[in-house]
Amino acid sequence: MGIIIAIIIGGIIGWLASIVMRTDAQQGILLNIVVGIVGSFIGNLVGGLFGSGATLTTLSVVGLFWSFVGAIILLAIVNLIRRGSVR
Protein backbone atom coordinates (compact mmCIF):
# COMPACT_ATOMS: atom_id res chain seq x y z
CA MET A 1 0.00 0.00 0.00
CA GLY A 2 2.92 2.35 0.67
CA ILE A 3 4.14 2.09 -2.93
CA ILE A 4 0.74 3.13 -4.28
CA ILE A 5 0.68 6.15 -1.97
CA ALA A 6 4.25 7.06 -3.00
CA ILE A 7 3.24 6.92 -6.68
CA ILE A 8 0.15 9.08 -6.11
CA ILE A 9 1.96 11.66 -3.96
CA GLY A 10 4.97 11.60 -6.33
CA GLY A 11 2.67 12.27 -9.27
CA ILE A 12 1.04 15.22 -7.53
CA ILE A 13 4.37 16.69 -6.36
CA GLY A 14 5.90 16.22 -9.84
CA TRP A 15 2.87 17.80 -11.49
CA LEU A 16 2.97 20.84 -9.18
CA ALA A 17 6.72 21.25 -9.69
CA SER A 18 6.29 21.02 -13.48
CA ILE A 19 3.66 23.78 -13.32
CA VAL A 20 6.03 26.00 -11.31
CA MET A 21 8.92 25.31 -13.72
CA ARG A 22 6.65 25.66 -16.79
CA THR A 23 7.42 22.19 -18.17
CA ASP A 24 3.95 20.71 -17.71
CA ALA A 25 3.11 20.68 -21.42
CA GLN A 26 6.30 18.75 -22.23
CA GLN A 27 5.83 15.79 -19.90
CA GLY A 28 3.09 13.35 -19.18
CA ILE A 29 1.81 11.69 -16.05
CA LEU A 30 4.53 9.02 -16.02
CA LEU A 31 7.32 11.60 -16.09
CA ASN A 32 5.52 13.62 -13.40
CA ILE A 33 5.54 10.54 -11.16
CA VAL A 34 9.23 9.93 -11.81
CA VAL A 35 10.10 13.59 -11.16
CA GLY A 36 8.08 13.54 -7.94
CA ILE A 37 9.67 10.35 -6.60
CA VAL A 38 13.25 11.23 -7.58
CA GLY A 39 12.65 14.78 -6.36
CA SER A 40 11.59 13.37 -3.00
CA PHE A 41 14.94 11.69 -2.57
CA ILE A 42 16.83 14.81 -3.66
CA GLY A 43 14.72 17.04 -1.44
CA ASN A 44 15.17 14.86 1.61
CA LEU A 45 18.93 14.82 1.05
CA VAL A 46 18.94 18.62 0.85
CA GLY A 47 16.59 18.83 3.85
CA GLY A 48 18.90 16.53 5.80
CA LEU A 49 21.71 19.00 5.26
CA PHE A 50 19.60 21.62 7.03
CA GLY A 51 18.59 19.20 9.76
CA SER A 52 14.95 18.94 8.75
CA GLY A 53 14.78 15.98 6.40
CA ALA A 54 11.82 13.64 6.54
CA THR A 55 11.65 9.88 6.84
CA LEU A 56 10.02 7.53 4.38
CA THR A 57 7.86 5.93 7.08
CA THR A 58 5.81 9.01 7.93
CA LEU A 59 3.87 11.47 5.81
CA SER A 60 4.51 15.00 7.04
CA VAL A 61 4.25 18.56 5.83
CA VAL A 62 8.04 18.94 6.10
CA GLY A 63 8.54 15.86 3.94
CA LEU A 64 6.09 17.13 1.32
CA PHE A 65 7.81 20.52 1.30
CA TRP A 66 11.26 19.00 0.77
CA SER A 67 9.87 16.67 -1.90
CA PHE A 68 8.49 19.67 -3.75
CA VAL A 69 11.80 21.53 -3.43
CA GLY A 70 13.68 18.45 -4.65
CA ALA A 71 11.39 18.09 -7.67
CA ILE A 72 11.96 21.74 -8.57
CA ILE A 73 15.73 21.26 -8.21
CA LEU A 74 15.55 18.19 -10.46
CA LEU A 75 13.55 20.02 -13.13
CA ALA A 76 15.95 22.98 -12.96
CA ILE A 77 18.91 20.65 -13.53
CA VAL A 78 17.15 18.95 -16.46
CA ASN A 79 16.27 22.34 -17.99
CA LEU A 80 19.83 23.55 -17.52
CA ILE A 81 21.21 20.51 -19.33
CA ARG A 82 18.55 20.47 -22.04
CA ARG A 83 18.24 24.19 -22.83
CA GLY A 84 21.21 25.86 -21.20
CA SER A 85 18.98 27.90 -18.88
CA VAL A 86 17.02 27.13 -15.74
CA ARG A 87 13.68 28.27 -17.18
N, CA, C and O atoms as a GROMACS GRO file, in nm:
protein
  348
    1MET      N    1   0.082  -0.119   0.000
    1MET     CA    2   0.000   0.000   0.000
    1MET      C    3   0.087   0.126   0.000
    1MET      O    4   0.047   0.228  -0.056
    2GLY      N    5   0.204   0.120   0.061
    2GLY     CA    6   0.292   0.235   0.067
    2GLY      C    7   0.344   0.275  -0.070
    2GLY      O    8   0.365   0.394  -0.095
    3ILE      N    9   0.364   0.178  -0.158
    3ILE     CA   10   0.414   0.209  -0.293
    3ILE      C   11   0.306   0.284  -0.372
    3ILE      O   12   0.338   0.375  -0.448
    4ILE      N   13   0.184   0.246  -0.356
    4ILE     CA   14   0.074   0.313  -0.428
    4ILE      C   15   0.063   0.458  -0.381
    4ILE      O   16   0.044   0.549  -0.462
    5ILE      N   17   0.074   0.479  -0.250
    5ILE     CA   18   0.068   0.615  -0.197
    5ILE      C   19   0.187   0.697  -0.246
    5ILE      O   20   0.171   0.814  -0.280
    6ALA      N   21   0.306   0.636  -0.250
    6ALA     CA   22   0.425   0.706  -0.300
    6ALA      C   23   0.408   0.746  -0.446
    6ALA      O   24   0.450   0.854  -0.486
    7ILE      N   25   0.347   0.660  -0.526
    7ILE     CA   26   0.324   0.692  -0.668
    7ILE      C   27   0.224   0.806  -0.682
    7ILE      O   28   0.244   0.897  -0.763
    8ILE      N   29   0.117   0.802  -0.604
    8ILE     CA   30   0.016   0.908  -0.611
    8ILE      C   31   0.072   1.041  -0.565
    8ILE      O   32   0.057   1.143  -0.633
    9ILE      N   33   0.138   1.041  -0.449
    9ILE     CA   34   0.196   1.166  -0.396
    9ILE      C   35   0.308   1.214  -0.489
    9ILE      O   36   0.319   1.334  -0.514
   10GLY      N   37   0.390   1.122  -0.540
   10GLY     CA   38   0.497   1.160  -0.633
   10GLY      C   39   0.441   1.223  -0.759
   10GLY      O   40   0.497   1.320  -0.810
   11GLY      N   41   0.330   1.169  -0.809
   11GLY     CA   42   0.267   1.227  -0.927
   11GLY      C   43   0.216   1.368  -0.902
   11GLY      O   44   0.230   1.456  -0.987
   12ILE      N   45   0.156   1.389  -0.786
   12ILE     CA   46   0.104   1.522  -0.753
   12ILE      C   47   0.218   1.621  -0.734
   12ILE      O   48   0.213   1.733  -0.785
   13ILE      N   49   0.322   1.580  -0.660
   13ILE     CA   50   0.437   1.669  -0.636
   13ILE      C   51   0.507   1.701  -0.769
   13ILE      O   52   0.543   1.816  -0.794
   14GLY      N   53   0.527   1.600  -0.854
   14GLY     CA   54   0.590   1.622  -0.984
   14GLY      C   55   0.508   1.713  -1.074
   14GLY      O   56   0.562   1.796  -1.145
   15TRP      N   57   0.376   1.696  -1.069
   15TRP     CA   58   0.287   1.780  -1.149
   15TRP      C   59   0.294   1.925  -1.103
   15TRP      O   60   0.303   2.016  -1.185
   16LEU      N   61   0.289   1.948  -0.970
   16LEU     CA   62   0.297   2.084  -0.918
   16LEU      C   63   0.432   2.148  -0.949
   16LEU      O   64   0.439   2.266  -0.984
   17ALA      N   65   0.539   2.071  -0.937
   17ALA     CA   66   0.672   2.125  -0.969
   17ALA      C   67   0.683   2.158  -1.118
   17ALA      O   68   0.744   2.258  -1.155
   18SER      N   69   0.623   2.074  -1.204
   18SER     CA   70   0.629   2.102  -1.348
   18SER      C   71   0.547   2.226  -1.384
   18SER      O   72   0.580   2.295  -1.481
   19ILE      N   73   0.442   2.254  -1.309
   19ILE     CA   74   0.366   2.378  -1.332
   19ILE      C   75   0.450   2.499  -1.292
   19ILE      O   76   0.454   2.598  -1.364
   20VAL      N   77   0.518   2.490  -1.177
   20VAL     CA   78   0.603   2.600  -1.131
   20VAL      C   79   0.718   2.625  -1.229
   20VAL      O   80   0.751   2.740  -1.257
   21MET      N   81   0.778   2.517  -1.281
   21MET     CA   82   0.892   2.531  -1.372
   21MET      C   83   0.850   2.545  -1.518
   21MET      O   84   0.936   2.552  -1.606
   22ARG      N   85   0.722   2.549  -1.544
   22ARG     CA   86   0.665   2.566  -1.680
   22ARG      C   87   0.708   2.457  -1.777
   22ARG      O   88   0.739   2.485  -1.893
   23THR      N   89   0.711   2.332  -1.730
   23THR     CA   90   0.742   2.219  -1.817
   23THR      C   91   0.625   2.121  -1.823
   23THR      O   92   0.642   2.008  -1.869
   24ASP      N   93   0.508   2.163  -1.778
   24ASP     CA   94   0.395   2.072  -1.771
   24ASP      C   95   0.348   2.024  -1.907
   24ASP      O   96   0.306   1.909  -1.920
   25ALA      N   97   0.356   2.107  -2.009
   25ALA     CA   98   0.311   2.068  -2.142
   25ALA      C   99   0.407   1.971  -2.209
   25ALA      O  100   0.369   1.905  -2.306
   26GLN      N  101   0.530   1.960  -2.160
   26GLN     CA  102   0.630   1.876  -2.223
   26GLN      C  103   0.634   1.734  -2.167
   26GLN      O  104   0.692   1.646  -2.230
   27GLN      N  105   0.573   1.711  -2.052
   27GLN     CA  106   0.583   1.579  -1.990
   27GLN      C  107   0.446   1.528  -1.952
   27GLN      O  108   0.354   1.605  -1.924
   28GLY      N  109   0.435   1.398  -1.951
   28GLY     CA  110   0.309   1.335  -1.918
   28GLY      C  111   0.304   1.291  -1.773
   28GLY      O  112   0.388   1.328  -1.692
   29ILE      N  113   0.203   1.211  -1.743
   29ILE     CA  114   0.181   1.169  -1.605
   29ILE      C  115   0.294   1.077  -1.556
   29ILE      O  116   0.332   1.084  -1.439
   30LEU      N  117   0.347   0.992  -1.643
   30LEU     CA  118   0.453   0.902  -1.602
   30LEU      C  119   0.579   0.979  -1.563
   30LEU      O  120   0.643   0.947  -1.463
   31LEU      N  121   0.614   1.079  -1.641
   31LEU     CA  122   0.732   1.160  -1.609
   31LEU      C  123   0.708   1.245  -1.485
   31LEU      O  124   0.801   1.271  -1.409
   32ASN      N  125   0.584   1.290  -1.463
   32ASN     CA  126   0.552   1.362  -1.340
   32ASN      C  127   0.574   1.275  -1.218
   32ASN      O  128   0.626   1.321  -1.116
   33ILE      N  129   0.534   1.148  -1.227
   33ILE     CA  130   0.554   1.054  -1.116
   33ILE      C  131   0.702   1.033  -1.090
   33ILE      O  132   0.746   1.034  -0.975
   34VAL      N  133   0.779   1.014  -1.196
   34VAL     CA  134   0.924   0.993  -1.181
   34VAL      C  135   0.990   1.116  -1.121
   34VAL      O  136   1.074   1.104  -1.032
   35VAL      N  137   0.953   1.235  -1.170
   35VAL     CA  138   1.010   1.359  -1.116
   35VAL      C  139   0.973   1.374  -0.969
   35VAL      O  140   1.057   1.415  -0.889
   36GLY      N  141   0.851   1.342  -0.933
   36GLY     CA  142   0.808   1.354  -0.794
   36GLY      C  143   0.882   1.259  -0.702
   36GLY      O  144   0.921   1.298  -0.592
   37ILE      N  145   0.901   1.134  -0.744
   37ILE     CA  146   0.967   1.035  -0.660
   37ILE      C  147   1.116   1.064  -0.649
   37ILE      O  148   1.172   1.061  -0.540
   38VAL      N  149   1.182   1.092  -0.762
   38VAL     CA  150   1.325   1.123  -0.758
   38VAL      C  151   1.347   1.257  -0.685
   38VAL      O  152   1.444   1.272  -0.611
   39GLY      N  153   1.257   1.351  -0.706
   39GLY     CA  154   1.265   1.478  -0.636
   39GLY      C  155   1.250   1.462  -0.486
   39GLY      O  156   1.308   1.539  -0.409
   40SER      N  157   1.173   1.364  -0.443
   40SER     CA  158   1.159   1.337  -0.300
   40SER      C  159   1.292   1.296  -0.239
   40SER      O  160   1.328   1.343  -0.131
   41PHE      N  161   1.364   1.210  -0.308
   41PHE     CA  162   1.494   1.169  -0.257
   41PHE      C  163   1.592   1.286  -0.255
   41PHE      O  164   1.665   1.304  -0.157
   42ILE      N  165   1.595   1.365  -0.361
   42ILE     CA  166   1.684   1.481  -0.366
   42ILE      C  167   1.646   1.581  -0.258
   42ILE      O  168   1.734   1.633  -0.188
   43GLY      N  169   1.518   1.608  -0.244
   43GLY     CA  170   1.472   1.704  -0.144
   43GLY      C  171   1.502   1.661  -0.002
   43GLY      O  172   1.538   1.743   0.081
   44ASN      N  173   1.488   1.533   0.026
   44ASN     CA  174   1.517   1.486   0.161
   44ASN      C  175   1.667   1.484   0.189
   44ASN      O  176   1.708   1.499   0.304
   45LEU      N  177   1.748   1.467   0.086
   45LEU     CA  178   1.893   1.482   0.105
   45LEU      C  179   1.928   1.627   0.136
   45LEU      O  180   2.007   1.654   0.226
   46VAL      N  181   1.870   1.720   0.061
   46VAL     CA  182   1.894   1.862   0.085
   46VAL      C  183   1.837   1.902   0.222
   46VAL      O  184   1.902   1.975   0.296
   47GLY      N  185   1.719   1.854   0.255
   47GLY     CA  186   1.659   1.882   0.385
   47GLY      C  187   1.741   1.826   0.499
   47GLY      O  188   1.746   1.886   0.606
   48GLY      N  189   1.803   1.711   0.478
   48GLY     CA  190   1.890   1.653   0.580
   48GLY      C  191   2.012   1.738   0.607
   48GLY      O  192   2.064   1.739   0.719
   49LEU      N  193   2.058   1.809   0.505
   49LEU     CA  194   2.171   1.900   0.526
   49LEU      C  195   2.134   2.016   0.619
   49LEU      O  196   2.219   2.068   0.691
   50PHE      N  197   2.007   2.055   0.616
   50PHE     CA  198   1.959   2.162   0.703
   50PHE      C  199   1.901   2.109   0.833
   50PHE      O  200   1.852   2.187   0.916
   51GLY      N  201   1.907   1.979   0.852
   51GLY     CA  202   1.859   1.920   0.976
   51GLY      C  203   1.709   1.901   0.984
   51GLY      O  204   1.656   1.878   1.092
   52SER      N  205   1.640   1.909   0.871
   52SER     CA  206   1.495   1.894   0.875
   52SER      C  207   1.444   1.799   0.767
   52SER      O  208   1.336   1.818   0.713
   53GLY      N  209   1.522   1.697   0.737
   53GLY     CA  210   1.478   1.598   0.640
   53GLY      C  211   1.366   1.513   0.696
   53GLY      O  212   1.347   1.508   0.818
   54ALA      N  213   1.294   1.447   0.612
   54ALA     CA  214   1.182   1.364   0.654
   54ALA      C  215   1.220   1.216   0.637
   54ALA      O  216   1.316   1.183   0.568
   55THR      N  217   1.144   1.131   0.699
   55THR     CA  218   1.165   0.988   0.684
   55THR      C  219   1.064   0.933   0.585
   55THR      O  220   0.962   0.997   0.557
   56LEU      N  221   1.093   0.816   0.534
   56LEU     CA  222   1.002   0.753   0.438
   56LEU      C  223   0.886   0.683   0.506
   56LEU      O  224   0.790   0.643   0.439
   57THR      N  225   0.892   0.666   0.637
   57THR     CA  226   0.786   0.593   0.708
   57THR      C  227   0.670   0.681   0.748
   57THR      O  228   0.562   0.630   0.777
   58THR      N  229   0.689   0.811   0.752
   58THR     CA  230   0.581   0.901   0.793
   58THR      C  231   0.552   1.002   0.683
   58THR      O  232   0.641   1.040   0.607
   59LEU      N  233   0.429   1.044   0.676
   59LEU     CA  234   0.387   1.147   0.581
   59LEU      C  235   0.371   1.276   0.660
   59LEU      O  236   0.284   1.287   0.746
   60SER      N  237   0.455   1.374   0.629
   60SER     CA  238   0.451   1.499   0.704
   60SER      C  239   0.457   1.618   0.609
   60SER      O  240   0.491   1.604   0.492
   61VAL      N  241   0.422   1.732   0.662
   61VAL     CA  242   0.425   1.856   0.583
   61VAL      C  243   0.569   1.890   0.545
   61VAL      O  244   0.596   1.937   0.434
   62VAL      N  245   0.662   1.867   0.638
   62VAL     CA  246   0.804   1.894   0.610
   62VAL      C  247   0.853   1.805   0.497
   62VAL      O  248   0.924   1.851   0.408
   63GLY      N  249   0.814   1.679   0.500
   63GLY     CA  250   0.854   1.586   0.394
   63GLY      C  251   0.797   1.625   0.259
   63GLY      O  252   0.866   1.616   0.158
   64LEU      N  253   0.670   1.668   0.257
   64LEU     CA  254   0.609   1.713   0.132
   64LEU      C  255   0.676   1.839   0.080
   64LEU      O  256   0.697   1.854  -0.041
   65PHE      N  257   0.711   1.930   0.170
   65PHE     CA  258   0.781   2.052   0.130
   65PHE      C  259   0.915   2.019   0.066
   65PHE      O  260   0.947   2.070  -0.042
   66TRP      N  261   0.994   1.934   0.131
   66TRP     CA  262   1.126   1.900   0.076
   66TRP      C  263   1.115   1.818  -0.051
   66TRP      O  264   1.202   1.827  -0.138
   67SER      N  265   1.010   1.739  -0.064
   67SER     CA  266   0.987   1.667  -0.190
   67SER      C  267   0.960   1.764  -0.304
   67SER      O  268   1.011   1.747  -0.415
   68PHE      N  269   0.880   1.865  -0.276
   68PHE     CA  270   0.849   1.967  -0.375
   68PHE      C  271   0.975   2.044  -0.415
   68PHE      O  272   0.998   2.069  -0.534
   69VAL      N  273   1.055   2.082  -0.316
   69VAL     CA  274   1.180   2.153  -0.343
   69VAL      C  275   1.274   2.065  -0.426
   69VAL      O  276   1.339   2.113  -0.519
   70GLY      N  277   1.283   1.937  -0.391
   70GLY     CA  278   1.368   1.845  -0.466
   70GLY      C  279   1.323   1.827  -0.609
   70GLY      O  280   1.405   1.817  -0.699
   71ALA      N  281   1.191   1.822  -0.631
   71ALA     CA  282   1.138   1.809  -0.767
   71ALA      C  283   1.170   1.934  -0.849
   71ALA      O  284   1.201   1.925  -0.968
   72ILE      N  285   1.162   2.050  -0.787
   72ILE     CA  286   1.196   2.174  -0.857
   72ILE      C  287   1.345   2.177  -0.890
   72ILE      O  288   1.384   2.218  -0.999
   73ILE      N  289   1.428   2.132  -0.796
   73ILE     CA  290   1.573   2.125  -0.821
   73ILE      C  291   1.602   2.031  -0.938
   73ILE      O  292   1.683   2.062  -1.025
   74LEU      N  293   1.535   1.916  -0.939
   74LEU     CA  294   1.555   1.819  -1.046
   74LEU      C  295   1.514   1.877  -1.181
   74LEU      O  296   1.587   1.862  -1.279
   75LEU      N  297   1.399   1.943  -1.187
   75LEU     CA  298   1.355   2.002  -1.313
   75LEU      C  299   1.447   2.117  -1.357
   75LEU      O  300   1.468   2.137  -1.477
   76ALA      N  301   1.501   2.192  -1.262
   76ALA     CA  302   1.595   2.298  -1.296
   76ALA      C  303   1.723   2.241  -1.356
   76ALA      O  304   1.777   2.296  -1.452
   77ILE      N  305   1.771   2.130  -1.300
   77ILE     CA  306   1.891   2.065  -1.354
   77ILE      C  307   1.865   2.012  -1.494
   77ILE      O  308   1.948   2.028  -1.583
   78VAL      N  309   1.750   1.949  -1.514
   78VAL     CA  310   1.715   1.895  -1.646
   78VAL      C  311   1.703   2.009  -1.747
   78VAL      O  312   1.752   1.997  -1.860
   79ASN      N  313   1.638   2.120  -1.708
   79ASN     CA  314   1.627   2.234  -1.799
   79ASN      C  315   1.762   2.295  -1.830
   79ASN      O  316   1.787   2.338  -1.943
   80LEU      N  317   1.850   2.300  -1.731
   80LEU     CA  318   1.983   2.355  -1.752
   80LEU      C  319   2.062   2.271  -1.851
   80LEU      O  320   2.132   2.325  -1.937
   81ILE      N  321   2.050   2.140  -1.840
   81ILE     CA  322   2.121   2.050  -1.933
   81ILE      C  323   2.058   2.056  -2.072
   81ILE      O  324   2.128   2.061  -2.172
   82ARG      N  325   1.926   2.054  -2.076
   82ARG     CA  326   1.855   2.048  -2.204
   82ARG      C  327   1.859   2.179  -2.281
   82ARG      O  328   1.884   2.179  -2.402
   83ARG      N  329   1.836   2.291  -2.214
   83ARG     CA  330   1.824   2.419  -2.283
   83ARG      C  331   1.939   2.515  -2.258
   83ARG      O  332   1.957   2.610  -2.334
   84GLY      N  333   2.016   2.493  -2.156
   84GLY     CA  334   2.121   2.586  -2.120
   84GLY      C  335   2.076   2.697  -2.027
   84GLY      O  336   2.154   2.786  -1.994
   85SER      N  337   1.948   2.692  -1.985
   85SER     CA  338   1.898   2.790  -1.888
   85SER      C  339   1.805   2.719  -1.792
   85SER      O  340   1.750   2.613  -1.825
   86VAL      N  341   1.786   2.777  -1.674
   86VAL     CA  342   1.702   2.713  -1.574
   86VAL      C  343   1.557   2.714  -1.615
   86VAL      O  344   1.487   2.615  -1.594
   87ARG      N  345   1.508   2.822  -1.674
   87ARG     CA  346   1.368   2.827  -1.718
   87ARG      C  347   1.360   2.830  -1.864
   87ARG      O  348   1.251   2.834  -1.920
   0.00000   0.00000   0.00000
